[in-house]
Amino acid sequence: MALACGLVLLSQLDARSSPGDIVWRLELTGLRQALFQSPNNSALLGAAPDEQRGSASGLLATGRILGQSLSIALARALFACLGGSTAGQLLPRDAQRELIAEQ
């Protein structure tokens, strides 16, 4: 639930959002990982036989890093395919126009 709330709040950011606005939303999103990861690791390693806990720990770490790496690559590919680079180029110009219009 914390992840969903954090992602919804992150989607509300715009060009005028302050660094503080970004940080507290990212903290809420990270809270989900903090609340999930420790108990999950403990349960997985607790289920492994004593003589194989080192291997289980290595497999757990490898799976985590592989998942993180693939999710970043997939997000980048989707961003590029859906024209995200165009949005990044237009955002500063739109923000400047908005700031000029407000003055």
Order of alpha helices (4+ residues) and beta strands (2+ residues): alpha-alpha-alpha-alpha
